[in-house]
Amino acid sequence: MKHDLMDILVCPICKGTLDLRVDDETVNEIIEGNLHCGSCKEDYPIENSIANLLPPDYR
């Protein structure tokens, strides 16, 4: 996932702001990590440079 995407990404459930936790990254990409919504308390994993923004019931 590119760092620039954080400027446009929002929680797909409540449209709240997502907080980023990076576990592994390169200069240009986040390889592993997590996106957390403080409003609805939902977490979205980032695995293999892909953010899974599907609601929990659809993952």
JOJOQUI-V894587 format. One record per residue. N is the residue number from 1. SS is DSSP state (helix for helix, strand for strand, loop for the rest). PHI is phi in degrees with one decimal (999 if undefined). D_CENTER is the distance of its C-alpha to the mean C-alpha in whole Angstrom. Layout:
BEGIN
n=N ss=SS phi=PHI d_center=D_CENTER
n=N ss=SS phi=PHI d_center=D_CENTER
END
This chain:
BEGIN
n=1 ss=loop phi=999 d_center=9
n=2 ss=strand phi=-75.3 d_center=11
n=3 ss=helix phi=-60.1 d_center=10
n=4 ss=helix phi=-62.0 d_center=12
n=5 ss=helix phi=-64.0 d_center=9
n=6 ss=helix phi=-62.2 d_center=8
n=7 ss=helix phi=-71.3 d_center=12
n=8 ss=loop phi=-118.9 d_center=11
n=9 ss=loop phi=-75.2 d_center=8
n=10 ss=loop phi=-136.0 d_center=9
n=11 ss=loop phi=-63.2 d_center=8
n=12 ss=loop phi=-70.3 d_center=10
n=13 ss=loop phi=-87.6 d_center=13
n=14 ss=loop phi=-115.3 d_center=14
n=15 ss=loop phi=66.6 d_center=13
n=16 ss=loop phi=-78.2 d_center=12
n=17 ss=loop phi=-72.3 d_center=10
n=18 ss=strand phi=-102.8 d_center=7
n=19 ss=strand phi=-97.2 d_center=8
n=20 ss=strand phi=-101.6 d_center=6
n=21 ss=strand phi=-119.7 d_center=8
n=22 ss=strand phi=-104.2 d_center=10
n=23 ss=strand phi=-100.8 d_center=12
n=24 ss=strand phi=-150.9 d_center=13
n=25 ss=strand phi=-153.3 d_center=13
n=26 ss=loop phi=-110.6 d_center=16
n=27 ss=loop phi=-60.3 d_center=18
n=28 ss=loop phi=-105.3 d_center=16
n=29 ss=strand phi=-139.3 d_center=13
n=30 ss=strand phi=-92.5 d_center=10
n=31 ss=strand phi=-88.7 d_center=11
n=32 ss=strand phi=-135.4 d_center=10
n=33 ss=strand phi=169.7 d_center=8
n=34 ss=strand phi=-153.3 d_center=5
n=35 ss=strand phi=-111.9 d_center=3
n=36 ss=strand phi=-122.8 d_center=7
n=37 ss=strand phi=-95.0 d_center=9
n=38 ss=loop phi=-72.3 d_center=12
n=39 ss=loop phi=-75.2 d_center=14
n=40 ss=loop phi=-104.3 d_center=14
n=41 ss=loop phi=63.5 d_center=13
n=42 ss=loop phi=-95.7 d_center=10
n=43 ss=strand phi=-114.2 d_center=8
n=44 ss=strand phi=-127.3 d_center=5
n=45 ss=strand phi=-76.5 d_center=6
n=46 ss=strand phi=-114.8 d_center=6
n=47 ss=strand phi=-133.3 d_center=10
n=48 ss=loop phi=53.8 d_center=12
n=49 ss=loop phi=70.0 d_center=10
n=50 ss=strand phi=-121.0 d_center=9
n=51 ss=strand phi=-85.0 d_center=5
n=52 ss=loop phi=-92.6 d_center=7
n=53 ss=loop phi=-99.2 d_center=7
n=54 ss=loop phi=-73.2 d_center=10
n=55 ss=loop phi=-58.3 d_center=12
n=56 ss=helix phi=-53.3 d_center=13
n=57 ss=helix phi=-69.4 d_center=16
n=58 ss=helix phi=-107.8 d_center=16
n=59 ss=loop phi=-78.4 d_center=14
END
